[in-house]
Amino acid sequence: MNNNQSLIQAIVDGIQEKKGHRITIIDLSVIDGAVCDAFVVCEGNSPQQVEAITDAVTDSVRLQAQEKPIHVIGTENAQWVALDYGSVMAHIMLPDIRTFYAIESLWEDAPTTHIAEQE
């Protein structure tokens, strides 16, 4: 498993730990000039859940991939939190914010993977 794959898995594990929804991995490595190699996008049902997912992702990545985010933005209102790990960015959003900004549609040419919901 390469570094990006282990980082992505650690992010997904953190999201799933706090029951994040609609997890999508967007492979940006095939897009010239992309800001990073991959986005991991998910939803939380409330600002409290977005905050809890953010904390779980940070802990999971620190423990599994031994990395800390380079930059974190959005924790003030917890409607859209972005965790920048350099080669991978995690986006944790409220459903209406995700629908409004539709960041997946900005990268339509990139391969996407949808992670099945856990019970």
C-alpha positions as CSV (number, residue, x, y, z in Angstrom):
1,M,0.0,0.0,0.0
2,N,1.6,3.3,-1.0
3,N,1.6,6.3,1.3
4,N,-1.5,7.9,-0.4
5,Q,-3.5,4.7,-0.1
6,S,-2.6,4.3,3.6
7,L,-3.4,8.0,4.2
8,I,-6.8,7.7,2.4
9,Q,-7.6,4.5,4.3
10,A,-6.8,6.2,7.6
11,I,-9.1,9.1,6.6
12,V,-11.9,6.8,5.6
13,D,-11.5,4.8,8.9
14,G,-11.9,8.1,10.9
15,I,-15.0,9.1,8.9
16,Q,-16.6,5.7,9.4
17,E,-15.8,5.7,13.2
18,K,-18.1,8.7,13.6
19,K,-20.7,7.4,11.0
20,G,-19.9,9.9,8.3
21,H,-22.1,9.5,5.2
22,R,-21.6,9.4,1.4
23,I,-17.8,8.9,1.4
24,T,-16.3,9.6,-2.0
25,I,-12.7,9.3,-3.0
26,I,-11.7,11.5,-6.0
27,D,-8.5,10.4,-7.7
28,L,-6.9,13.7,-8.9
29,S,-3.6,12.2,-9.7
30,V,-4.7,11.9,-13.4
31,I,-5.6,15.6,-13.6
32,D,-2.8,17.9,-14.7
33,G,-2.4,20.9,-12.4
34,A,-4.6,19.4,-9.6
35,V,-4.0,20.8,-6.1
36,C,-3.3,17.3,-4.7
37,D,-3.5,13.6,-5.6
38,A,-6.9,12.9,-4.0
39,F,-9.9,14.3,-2.2
40,V,-11.9,12.3,0.3
41,V,-15.3,13.9,0.7
42,C,-18.0,13.0,3.2
43,E,-21.0,14.4,5.1
44,G,-22.0,14.8,8.7
45,N,-25.6,15.5,9.7
46,S,-24.9,18.4,12.0
47,P,-22.0,20.8,12.9
48,Q,-21.4,18.6,15.9
49,Q,-21.0,15.5,13.8
50,V,-18.8,17.4,11.3
51,E,-16.6,18.3,14.3
52,A,-16.5,14.8,15.7
53,I,-15.6,13.4,12.2
54,T,-12.8,16.0,11.9
55,D,-11.4,14.9,15.3
56,A,-11.7,11.2,14.5
57,V,-10.0,11.7,11.1
58,T,-7.1,13.6,12.7
59,D,-6.6,10.9,15.3
60,S,-6.9,8.1,12.8
61,V,-4.4,9.6,10.5
62,R,-2.0,10.4,13.3
63,L,-2.2,6.8,14.6
64,Q,-2.3,4.9,11.3
65,A,-0.2,7.1,8.9
66,Q,1.9,9.1,11.4
67,E,0.8,12.3,9.8
68,K,-0.7,15.6,11.0
69,P,-2.6,18.0,8.8
70,I,-0.6,20.8,7.2
71,H,-3.6,23.1,7.4
72,V,-7.1,22.8,8.8
73,I,-9.9,25.3,7.8
74,G,-13.5,25.5,8.7
75,T,-13.6,24.4,12.3
76,E,-15.1,27.7,13.4
77,N,-18.6,26.9,12.2
78,A,-18.1,23.2,11.3
79,Q,-20.2,23.4,8.1
80,W,-17.3,22.5,5.8
81,V,-14.0,21.4,7.3
82,A,-11.0,20.9,5.0
83,L,-8.0,18.9,6.3
84,D,-4.9,19.3,4.1
85,Y,-2.4,16.4,4.3
86,G,-0.4,17.7,1.3
87,S,-1.1,14.9,-1.2
88,V,-4.6,14.2,0.1
89,M,-7.3,16.5,1.3
90,A,-10.3,15.5,3.4
91,H,-13.5,17.5,3.0
92,I,-16.2,17.0,5.8
93,M,-19.4,18.9,5.0
94,L,-23.0,19.4,5.9
95,P,-25.3,17.9,3.2
96,D,-26.6,21.3,2.0
97,I,-23.1,22.8,1.8
98,R,-22.0,19.7,-0.2
99,T,-24.9,20.0,-2.6
100,F,-24.4,23.8,-3.0
101,Y,-20.7,23.6,-3.8
102,A,-20.8,20.3,-5.6
103,I,-17.0,19.9,-5.6
104,E,-17.3,16.4,-7.1
105,S,-18.7,18.0,-10.3
106,L,-15.6,20.2,-10.6
107,W,-13.5,17.1,-11.1
108,E,-15.8,15.1,-13.4
109,D,-12.9,13.8,-15.4
110,A,-11.3,12.2,-12.3
111,P,-12.1,8.6,-11.3
112,T,-14.2,8.4,-8.2
113,T,-14.8,5.6,-5.7
114,H,-17.9,5.6,-3.5
115,I,-17.5,3.8,-0.2
116,A,-20.5,1.7,0.8
117,E,-22.4,2.9,3.9
118,Q,-21.8,0.9,7.0
119,E,-24.6,-0.4,9.1
